[in-house]
Amino acid sequence: MKKLLATASVVFMLVFSLQAQVTIKPGVGVNFTNVSGGSFDDLKGNPGFQFGGSVAFGEKFYFEPGVFYQTESVEVTSANNPFPVTDGNFKGFRVPVAVGLEVLGDADSFAGLRIFGGASGFFVTSVSNEFLSEDDYASPKWGVFAGAGVDIAIFYVDLSYQWSLTNITTDVADVELGKSNGLFLTAGLRF
């Protein structure tokens, strides 16, 4: 009985202490992708958007998983392209997992500055392209990112850059779109 009571007490204290260190962060934003390393010299990324949220665990050092619905697109910028590829739009869920450090302030401060980095997966749910099918796109697309964030009262703004580890397309003969690196700007609430 003493072991049960001691275990229950420890679990209660852990849950109570973690609850005080949890920050919920819904947000919306824009992303700007850049396509590089493919078969084409005339591809460029277009702006897209994302919305979703994340949950930060911790005070000075924190762990932050999240889920965001995201759109990305690439377009052919030259009419002289020898391959019949049209603009490609893809949508899906980006799942970032970050670790960070509060450089100024902490999770409970009125204002603060954070730096963070981590990895993410982009899971494609739909593709709009006349030449390539959804099966030709890599899903998940893996990437690593680094960034900084500013907190003021209940608001936050995060700016991060992601380097893609996975090509946009998979096993397509003679058509390689390359990798999509991107800049992400997200703003929202924290509570």
Salt bridges, closest charged atoms under 4 A:
GLU64 OE2 - LYS25 NZ 3.18
GLU72 OE1 - LYS141 NZ 2.84
GLU75 OE2 - LYS44 NZ 3.72
ASP151 OD2 - ARG114 NE 2.94
ASP158 OD2 - LYS25 NZ 3.70
ASP158 OD1 - ARG114 NH2 2.50
